[in-house]
Amino acid sequence: MHRHVLLNNLDHQDLRVLPRFSAAFGDNQAVVPVYPSEFLQLQKEYPILFRQQDGVFYATALLGFAPGENLYLNESLASGWDARVVPASLEKGPFLIGFQRQQGDAQPTPVIHIDPAHPKVSSEQGQPLFLPQGGHSAYLEHMIDLLQRLHLGHQRQPDFFAAIEPLGLLRPISIEFSLDNGEKYRLLGNYCIDQQRLAQLTGSELAALNQTGLLALLFAQVSSMSNIQVLIERKNRQSSAQQTVRVAG
């Protein structure tokens, strides 16, 4: 069970974090949450889909087709990740944004927490978090920036859906396909941008979306859908390799 504590350079001076990705580190996730602020980068590698829980929409990146399957993990690579960009919710590893209220503060202040028991945390291997004199390492500065972006993305995501839901731009999608070996898959519960409805928006509606920066994000989601076929090809290669190993064994 993960237990995050406030990160500080006294208790955690010697902590290091392994900047690798592996199933052994808990990175074998088929679906991870993402935020609209990431869409422009993530569209290059992953299918971006929307899901709904208790009537609230949220965005995800599809990394595999079965629980515990992440088709971007590759132990033969130094990083363990076979893509040019990593979803921030996975890249953050053992770190978490927490909140601390100081006396006299009207609002709690975001602070960095870490899970010392996380499998990526070590006292011997990986990137140091603090410099010998106590300052932040370059790696920790990167993680702080990433966590700040995650925090802002989480705060702003409701505004994204509040702007597009009334326009009827979300539609359910069923993802169905067969692998080369005959295995059939059907993924339900996902939504995407309705391209036909997007094309029917009025000039003023398009202008409003463009002015707020949302129009580019909608097209990024549409563009990302081509990565479903790329993901299927990854799955075919993996299944073929596994079959070869079984036959050889």
N, C-alpha and C positions, 0 to 999 in steps of 0.2 A: 504493500500500500504506500502510495507516494505521500510524503509529508514535507511540505515546503516551509522553509524558514527564511527570515530576513537575511539577505546576503550582506556581509560586512568584512572588512579587511583584517579584522582581529581574529574572529573565529574561523575564517575561511581563507587565510593567507596562502595556504599550501594547496588549496583545491585546484584541480585541473579538470577540463572537460574534453572528452574525445569527440572531435568534430567529424565523426563518421556516421554512416547510416547502416543499420543492420536489423534483421529480424530479432536478433538477440538483444537489441536495445529497445525493442518495442515499436520499431518503425514499420512493421508489417501490417499496415492499415490500408484497407481497400478504398476508403473514403475519408477525406479530411476536410475540416471546415476551412474556407477561404473567405476573403473579403473583397468587395468591389475594387478597392485600391490596388489589389494585386492582379486584376484581370488582364491588364495590358501586357504584363510579363508572362503570366501563367498560360495565356492563350497559345503561346508558342509550343507548349509541351503537353498540356493536359486538357481533357474534356472538362469544362466548367458547367455544372448543373445546379439546379435549385431544388431544394426539398422544403417540406412544410412540417412543422411540429406545433401542435396546439394552436393552429391557425396562423402561425408566424413563419414567414419564409426566411430561409438562410441559404447561403451559397456553399458549394462543395467542389472539390476537385476529385475526379474519379481516377484511382490509381490501380485498381484491380477489379475483378468480377466476382470474387468470392470472399467471405470473411477471412481476414488474416492474409490476404494476397495483395502484395505490392509489387507490381511488375516493373517498377523503376529501381528496385534494389538489385545491386550487382556486386557480389563479394570480390570479384576480380579487379574492381576499380579502387583506387586509393581512397576515394571519398565514400565508396559504397553506393553511390547514387548515379544512375545513368540518365541524366538530363541536365540542361544548362541552368535551370533555376529550381529551387526547392520551395514548396509551400511554407510560408512562415510558421504556421501552426506545428509543423514537424521540425523545421530548422531550429526552433527555440529550445528543443531538447529538455533539459532539466529546469529551465528558467520559467518564471511566472511573474506577471505583474500583480502586485498586492497594493493595498492602500493603508496608509497610516495617518491618523489624525493627530496633529500637534496641537498643544494647548493654544487656544486663541484662533485656530484656523477655522474658517467657515466651511471649507471643503477638505476632504481627505487628500493626501498627497500620494501619487503613485510611487511605489518603491519596488525594488527588484527582490524577488524571492528565488530560492533554489532548493531543489530536493537533493540532499546529500546522499540519499540511498539510491538515486537514479543510476542505472547501469553505465551511463556515460560519464559519471563523476568518478574521479580518481585522484589520488595524491601522488601518483608516479608517472602517469601517461597523459598526453593530451595538451591542450592549450592552457597556459596559466591564466588565472583571472585577475591577479594583482601583480604589480611590479614589486621588486624587492623592497623599495621604499614605501610601498603601500598604495600607490596610485593604480588606476585602472589600466589593464593591458589593452592592446588594440582589439583583441578578441572580445573582451568584455564590453568595450565601447560599441563594437558591432552588434552584440546581443542587446545592449540597452536601446540602440537605435531600432533594431528589429522589434523589440517589445513595445516600444512607443508607437511604431507603425501598426502593430497588432491592436493596441489599445484604441487608437484613433479609428482603425477600420471597424472594430466592434461597435464603437459609438455611432459611426456614420452609416452603418449598414441599414438600420431601420429607415433612414431617409431615402435610401436607394429604392427600397421596395415600396415605400409610401408614394414615391413619384411614378413608378411604373405600373403598379397594380391597378389604379383607377383607369389607366389607358388600355387595359385588357391585353397587356403584352406578354403575359405568362400563360403557357399552355402545357398540359401534361404530355409526357413522352414515354413511350415504351421502347426499350432498347432490346431488340431480339436479333440473335445471330447464331450461326453454327460454326464450330471450329473445323479445321481440316480433318480432324480425327472423328468428326461426327457429333461431338458433344454440343448440346444446345444450351443456350443461355437466354434468359429473359429478365431484364431488370425493370422493376416497377417503382412508382413513387417519386419519379423525377419530373422536373419541369425545365423548360427552356424558353428562350425568347421566340415568340410567334412572329416569324419573318413576314408572313402575309399581313398581319395586323400592323407590323412596323412600317411596311410599305404604304399602308393606308392612312398613316398619321397626317394631320393637316400641317401646313407650313408653320403655323404658330406653335403647334405642339412640338414639332421637330426643333424649332428655334429655341424653345424653352429647355428641351433636353440638352441641346448643344451648348447653350449658355452655361448650364450647370455642370458640364463635363460628363453627363450621363450617357449621351448618345454614343460616344466612343466606347464606353464600357459595354453597351448593348451589342455593338458590332463585334467587340472582342469575344463576348460569349458566343455569338453566332459563329464566328471564325473558329472557336475552340472545338466545335462539334466535329470537325474533320479529324480530330485526334482520337475519336472513338475507333476509327478504322486502324489508326496507328497502334492503339492499345490492343486491338484484336490481333494484329500482326505480332506484337510482342508475346501475346498469350500463345499463339500458334508456334512461335519459335521455342518458347519455354516447354510447351507440351511435347514438341518434337524432340528436344534435347533430353527430356526426362524419359521418353520412350526409348531413345537410343541407349541411355544408361541402363534401363531395365533389360533390354535385349542383350547388351554386352555383359551384364551381370549374370 
